């Protein structure tokens, strides 16, 4: 097999020939058809997340077909198309797992971070976390749903019944969640980098009621806001934008430091929450609902060997939507 390997943080990924993988007990091996490139991959690359495996094969938005089953696997079969998300393994016995909050597991493994991921021609996954995808839809547009879609969906649920919803950062997750919110009958207010007229037009084209820079106030108070951009300075801005009793959800795994802000903008029962990982139930719920939403997933594809360029373009905001690697 071939893989793009990150040998140390902030060093280019290296195309490497590796021995063929053999799935262990409870595992499946899949031939990778597509793997999304996520903002979290940049955090892994930059060394911003603690205690990664090193070296590591990044990538946690994997779409592929099972070509080998490890001992004890039931419910999956050779040739089946599955998706492998960020949360790749949980202990199943800690209080969080026992309490249906496996996203907070005390001893988890994460795809492309603490276990090898999908920037490769093949991958091994815990069969419990290989989500059946069915045959509808193509591999490229399904890949971003495995993190940008799933984490965004969890953030949308945590935003509650908000009718006016702000989205700060209109990349892979933002453009999927905006469409899901519009499908649910919400009014979406999209916040992009100041001066990003192209991004704002993109947001309006996907059904947003309004789009402007993150330095602008929305035309009406928001019931809730979701922050996808990894910029702590946006937290006070979002708190000022939501009405009394409103909710601000920080949806990234990493964010720059949040600056000091006056208690007054948190007062009146505004809530500030974070999203951590996902559960398999999130995956089932979203993947069942997604085909009904009429999602238009904007993607740009790269050959596997061009993973470094895909990461650089993601960092630079060189495309709208999501990047996807093709082995």
PAZALUM-824209 format. One record per atom (N, C-alpha, C): x, y, z. Coordinates in steps of 0.02 Angstrom, whole numbers, plus 50000, padded with zeros to 5 digits. Example, Ala and Ser with C-alpha at 12.3 -4.5 7.8 and 13.67 -1.06 7.14 Angstrom:
<rs>
506604971650390
506154977550390
506604983550390
506424988850354
506844994750357
506455000250394
</rs>
This chain:
<rs>
500424994050000
500005000050000
500445006250000
500145011749979
500485018249980
500125022850028
500495027150061
500195031850109
500615038150112
500275043650127
500605049950141
500715050250217
501335049950238
501505049150309
501775055750337
501505057850394
501765063550431
502265060850483
502915062050470
503425059250514
503545063550575
503425069950570
503495074550627
503085080750612
502825084050663
502415090050651
502795095250609
502405098650567
502655104150526
503195102150477
503205095650458
503645093350405
503215090450349
503415090950286
502985088550232
502825081150239
502215079350221
502035072350218
502435068950162
502615062650173
503045058950127
502655053050099
502635052450032
502325046650000
502755040550013
502465035550045
502845029850072
502515023350052
502935018450032
502695011550021
502715007950087
502145004950106
502085001450170
501824994350158
501954989750204
501684982950197
500924983050196
500634978150163
499904977650163
499644976650234
499084979750248
498784979350315
498404972850324
498404970450386
498024964450404
497554966350461
496894965850452
496444967850506
496474962950564
496484965650625
496484961550684
495774959950707
495704956950765
495034955350791
494594961550796
493994960950770
493524966550773
493674972150725
494114971050677
494304976250630
494124974350558
494084979450516
493994978350444
494544982150408
494724979550349
495174983250305
494764985650246
494884991850226
494534994450168
495014997350117
494824996650055
495164999950001
494895007049998
495325012050007
495095018950012
494915021449942
494315024149937
494085027049874
494165034649874
494095037749932
494155044949939
494265046550013
494625051950026
494725054150096
494725061750097
494275064550136
494245071750142
494835074550179
494985080850166
495525084550200
495185089750244
495295089150309
494915092950358
495365097950394
495055103150422
495435107950462
495795104450519
495505099150547
495835095450600
496485092450576
496525090450513
497155087850486
497705093250490
497515099450481
498005104850489
498235105450562
497765104550609
497955104850679
498435099150697
498325093250668
498795087650677
499465089350646
499455091850585
500075093650550
500465098950589
500125103850616
500455109250652
500665107450723
500495101450746
500675099450814
500275102950867
499675105250851
499265108950898
498845104450943
498815097950928
498445093250969
498945089051009
498805087651072
499295084151114
499335076751100
499935073951110
500055066751111
499825063051048
500015065450989
499845061550929
500295055450922
500065050550884
500525045350862
501005048350812
501625046250814
502115048750767
502615043250751
502705041750686
502365044650628
501635042650625
501245046350584
500525045050578
500305046150506
499815042350485
499475043550421
498855047550437
498825053950417
498235057950432
497625055750392
497065059250405
496465058150366
495915054550404
495345057750413
494805054750452
494115055850420
494105056950356
493465057150320
493525051950263
493525045650284
493715040150238
493085036950209
493085036150143
492575032150109
492935026550072
492715020450082
493035014850049
492595008650051
492845003350021
492494996950020
492894991750058
492544987950099
492874982850140
493154977350094
493784975750104
494074970150065
494374964750110
494324965550176
494534960250222
494194961250289
493994955750320
493684955850386
494134952450437
494224955650494
494594952450548
494144947650586
494444943550629
494064938750668
493524942250710
492944939150713
492414941550757
491984947150729
492104949350668
491694954750640
491034952050615
490494955150637
489824953350614
489464959650591
488994958850545
488594964550523
488874968450466
489474966750445
489794969950387
490034964450340
490134966250276
490324961050228
490814963850176
491174959350144
491644961150092
491264964850036
491574970250012
491284974149958
490824979749981
490644979850044
490184984950070
490544991650075
490184996950056
490465003750061
490335006550130
490855008950163
490795011650230
491175018250235
491015021950287
491375028050302
491695027450371
492295030050377
492655029850441
492765036950464
492485038950522
492525045850546
493105046950595
493115052850624
493645055050671
493675050350732
493125049150765
493125044650823
493175037550797
493755034350811
493885027850781
493855022050828
493805023250893
493775017750942
493605020751010
493195017351048
493075019251118
493135013151162
493235014351227
493355008751273
492725004751288
492145008051287
491515004651299
491345003351372
491795005251418
491675003551488
491715009551535
491985015151513
492035020951557
491345023951569
491275028451618
490615031351633
490305034851573
490715037851531
490445041451473
490165036551421
490535031351407
490285026251361
489655023051388
489665021551453
489075018351484
488475022951485
488595029451484
488055034351487
487865037351419
488015033651365
487825035751297
488165042351277
488765043451303
489155049451286
489855047251264
489875042551217
490515039751197
490975044851165
490715050451143
491145055751117
491615058551169
491465057351233
491895059651288
492285053951320
492335048251286
492675042351313
493345044051344
493495040651400
494135041751435
494735038651399
494615033951355
495185030451322
495025029351248
494945034851211
494755034251141
495355033751094
495225031951032
495715032550978
495395036650923
495795040950891
495535045350840
495885043950773
495485043250722
495725041650655
496165047350629
496755045450605
497205050450577
497575054550628
497535052750691
497855056450745
498185051750795
497795047150824
498095042250869
498045035150840
497745034550781
497795028450742
497815030550668
498135026650627
498235028550557
497575029550522
497585034550476
496975036450441
496985034950367
496655039350329
496475037750260
496855041250205
497395044850221
497825047550168
498245041850141
497915036850111
498235030550093
497795026850044
498075021550017
497675017349971
497255012250010
497425011050073
497055006350115
497065008750187
496585006450226
496555008250297
496225002650335
496395002050400
496084997350445
495675001450495
495074999050510
494635002550556
494304997750604
494135000150663
493704996550710
493034995650676
492814989350669
492194988050633
491594991650664
491614992950729
491054996250762
490975003550738
491535006250712
491535013250691
491605013950616
491445008650580
491405008850507
490665009650490
490465015550469
489765017250461
489525015350391
489025011050384
488765009150318
488515015350280
488705015950217
488525021750176
488015020150122
487885013850109
487425012250055
487745013749987
487335013849936
487585014749868
487385021449837
486985025349871
486785031849844
487345036949854
487455041149804
487965046249809
488645043849789
489075048549768
489745046649746
490245047449804
490805044049798
491295043749852
491555050649871
491685054949822
491985061449835
491525065849876
490895066149859
490445070549896
490235067649964
490295061049972
490155058050037
490715059350087
491335059750064
491905060150110
491845065950160
491685072150138
491645077550187
491095076750239
490605072550225
490075071450275
490335067950337
490915064350331
491165060250386
491465064250443
491605070750432
491815074950488
491485081750483
491605085350428
491295091850420
490545091350429
490245086250400
489525085250407
489325082850477
489675077750502
489485074850566
489595079650625
490165082850628
490295087550682
489825093550676
489715095750613
489255101250603
488545099450625
488345093350611
487675091050632
487615091050708
488135088550742
488115088550815
488075095750842
488455100250811
488435107250832
487745110250820
487425108450764
486765110950749
486255108550800
486305102150820
485865099650872
485965103350937
486595104850954
486745108451016
486515115751014
486415118350954
486165125150947
485425125550965
485095119950973
484395119950994
483925121750938
483365124750956
482825126150908
482905133050876
483505135550873
483625142350847
483325143250778
482945148550770
482655150250704
483125154850665
483505158950701
484015163150670
484685160550692
485085158150644
485705154650660
486295157950625
486795159850663
487405162450635
487925156950626
488285157150570
488835152450558
489465156450545
489945155850589
490585159350583
491105154550554
491335156050494
491785151650458
491395147450410
491455148950345
491025145650296
491435141250250
491775136350281
492165131450244
491785125050235
492135119350241
491825112850228
491225111750274
491315112650339
490765111450386
490225116650378
490415122950373
489935128350369
489465127650311
489735125750253
489305125550194
488835119550195
489015114350231
488565108650239
488025110250291
488225112950348
487755114250402
487255119750382
487485124650344
487025129850321
486445126750282
486605122050238
486085118850198
485615114650242
485915111150291
485495107250337
485025111850376
485275117550397
484865122250436
484305125250393
484475126950331
483955129650286
483425124350273
483635118050264
483165112550255
482695111850314
482955113450374
482545113150434
482095119250443
482155124150399
481735130150403
482035135850443
482675135550456
483005140950493
483255146350445
483355152350472
483675157750434
484415157850453
484845157450402
485565156850413
485905163450397
486335165550443
486745171650434
487475169350434
487795170150376
488465167550366
488995173050376
489495171450416
490035176250430
490685173350401
490995177050356
491615175050324
492185179650346
492775178450319
493325183150330
493115190050303
493275195450338
493085202050313
493325203150242
492885205650200
493065207150131
493035201250084
492825195450107
492805189550064
492145189450026
492115193549973
491495194049934
491325187449901
491835183749878
491705177349845
491395172349894
491675171949954
491395167450004
490695169350024
490555175850028
489885178050047
489375176449992
489585177149929
489145175249874
489005167749875
489525163849891
489455156549897
488935154849950
488975158250007
488505157050062
487785158850042
487705164450009
487025166349988
486755161449936
487195158849893
486985154049842
486755147449871
486945146049933
486735139949967
486135141050013
485825146850007
485205148150043
485255152650104
485855155250119
485925159650177
485505165950166
485165168150219
484765174250216
485205180350209
485795180150240
486255185950241
486955183150245
487435186750216
488135184950223
488545191250227
489025191250272
489455197050281
490095195050315
490505199950331
491135198650366
491035197250439
491515193850469
491455192250540
491505198450584
491725204050555
491755210350592
491105214250588
490595211450555
489955214850547
489435211950595
488945216150613
488385213750653
487835211250606
487495205850625
486945203450582
486365208350584
485935208050533
485375212850530
484835211750583
484855206050617
484395204950673
484755200650724
484545200750787
484865196650838
484795189250821
485295185350839
485305178250825
485045174250885
484705168750871
484525164150925
485125159950946
485565158450898
486155154350913
486675155750859
487285154050875
487835154650828
488295148650836
488565146250780
489065140950780
489715143650752
490255142550787
490905144950765
491315139050740
491455138850675
491885133750646
492595136250638
492695142650628
493365145350621
493745144650687
494385142950682
494785141650743
495075148150771
494645153150779
494855159850797
494495161950861
494855162150916
494555163750981
494255170650983
494505175350943
494245182150942
493505182450920
493275177050888
492575177050865
492085175750921
492315172950977
491855171251031
491495177451059
491855182751078
491495188751102
491045191751048
491255191550985
490835194250932
490185190350926
490225183650930
489625179550926
489175180650987
489465181351046
489055182651106
488685189251099
488995194151070
488655200551060
488095199951008
488165195150962
487675194450908
487055190650928
487095186450981
486515182451000
486085186151051
485445184851047
484955188051090
484995185151161
484615187951208
484575185251275
484355177951272
484685173651312
484535166551312
484835162851253
485235166251212
485525163151152
486105158651168
486315154851118
486835149751126
487385150951075
488015150451097
488595150551052
488945143851059
489015140351003
489325133751002
489995134150967
490535132351002
491205131950973
491295124850947
491345124150880
491295117550850
491965114550830
492525117950843
493175115350823
493515111550879
493995107350861
494385103750911
494935108050940
495115113350904
495645117950927
495445125050909
495615129750952
495455136750940
496005140950972
496175146550941
496635151150972
496315153851037
496725156651080
496475158851145
495895163751138
495395162851181
494825167451183
495035173551224
494955179551196
495155185551234
494675186951292
494915190751339
494475192951394
493895196951366
493305195851396
492715199651373
492295201351434
491885206651429
491475208651486
490925203651500
490805202551563
490285197851584
489605199851555
489525206251542
488885208751518
488645205151455
489105203051411
488895199951348
488735192451357
488915189651414
488725182751430
488095182551473
487985187851510
487415188251556
486755187451517
486215187351553
485535186251526
485465179351495
485795174551529
485715167351514
485935165351444
486425169051417
486755166551357
487195160751377
487285156051330
487675149951344
488245149451295
488815147251321
489405146051279
489595138751287
489575134851232
489675127651233
490225125751184
490505119751194
490965116851145
490695110151123
490915108051063
490755101451036
491385097251039
491315091151064
491885086551067
491725080251028
492055079350972
492025072950935
491315071550911
491105065350912
490445063350888
490285056650919
489675054550912
489475047750931
489245044050869
489225037450875
488965033550818
488235035250805
487865037050856
487175039150846
487145045550804
487605050250815
487645056150772
487725053950699
488175049050688
488295046750621
487675043750589
487335039450625
486735036150599
486195041350583
486085045950631
485555050950622
485705055450562
486325057850557
486475062550503
486475059050435
486785053150431
486825049750367
486135047450343
485665046450388
484975044850368
484615051150343
484765056850374
484415063050356
484725066350294
485375065550284
485725069350232
485425068550162
485225062450141
484955061850073
484315065850062
483955067450116
483335071250109
483455078750103
484065080950116
484205088150121
484365091450054
484485087450003
484685090349939
485345093949943
485815091249981
486455094649992
486845095449927
487135101249919
487615102549865
488295103149897
488705097949891
489355097849923
489875100349873
490185105849890
490705108749846
491375105649864
491685102449814
492325099049826
492835100749773
493465100349792
494025100549745
494455094549760
494645090749709
494995084449719
495745085149704
496135081049738
496865080749730
497075073449727
497585071749688
497875065049694
498175064149763
498205057949785
498495056449851
499185059649860
499595059349809
500285062049814
500305069549824
499735072949811
499715080249819
499395082349885
499425078049935
499125079650000
499425085950030
500065087050022
500375093050049
500075099350018
499945099149953
499645104849919
498935105949942
498565100449953
497885101049978
497865104450046
498325102550090
498365105650156
498545113050150
499015114650106
499205121650097
498635125750070
498255123050022
497695126649994
497135127550045
497035122450088
496545123050141
496745128750189
497375128950207
497615134150253
497515141150223
497625141650157
497585148150124
496875150150106
496385145650116
495705147150095
495645147750020
496005143449984
496055144049911
495455141149874
494985138049909
494405134949876
493795135649920
493215134949890
492585134849928
492395127549942
492155126250002
491935119450018
492495115150046
492575109050018
493015104050048
493505101349997
494095099450021
494595095949980
494535088549993
494655084549940
494615077249945
495195074249907
495545069449940
496085065749908
495815059449875
496105057949816
495925051949779
496545047549773
496555041649806
497145037249803
497305035249731
</rs>
